[in-house]
Structures are given as structure tokens and as C-alpha cells.
Amino acid sequence: MALNAASLTRRIHVQRATGTPDGYGGTIYTWADHGSPIFARRRDLSDAERMTGGAWDNRLMTRFVIRATAFARGIRRTDRIVHEGVTFEIDGIKEIPDSRAFLEITAWTEEAA
């Protein structure tokens, strides 16, 4: 499948945590949507890809491709993604080779997706 804006058919939300002291020396984190929903392409990693990478566990590994806008370049590994009610923890963010127009976000979840 060619990578272009028309292939970004899913909507994802980026969430960012805000920490507040809990009074006992710890921090309580509250998650909230960060920015507007953005279009993405989603591809779940196959079992063979996960085994080759040495990541064989109960997690669902997924790659989201998004346009490399100013907002997208501000997404952090400490943020998370919500897609169709499932929360994904971000594992890594990189530019797609041969193009500065798209970013690939590798994320995982232990929820049923």
C-alpha cells in the first residue's frame, strides 16, 4: 500500500498526563486529550514480526503512521494514544525513511483491540 494522505483512514487521540502532588511525596497523574483528533494509518505487528524482535508477550504491538505536522512532532514517548476506545502506550516515534512528511509511532496495549 502506498503511503499518502488518503491512506490515513483512522482517527486517533493523543493524551498527555498532568501530575499533581498527592501529599505523601508521590504524584497523581490525570490523563486528558491533547490537541484535536488526527488521522492515522494503523497496522498491527504480526506474530512473526514480534518474535523476530524478541517481543513475545501478551501485548498487542501496533504501528500508527501520521502526517508530520508541527503538532505531531511535539508528541512525546510519555504521551499515549487512544484509538477506538483502546489505550496504547507509545514505545517509539520515528520519521518514515525517504520522507519527512510522515511519522511512525510504535505503540502497545494489553487491552483487547
Summary of the structure (lengths in Angstrom):
residues: 113
radius of gyration: 15.3
end to end distance: 22.4
largest distance: 52.3
contacts: 281
relative contact order: 0.23
helix: 12%
strand: 50%
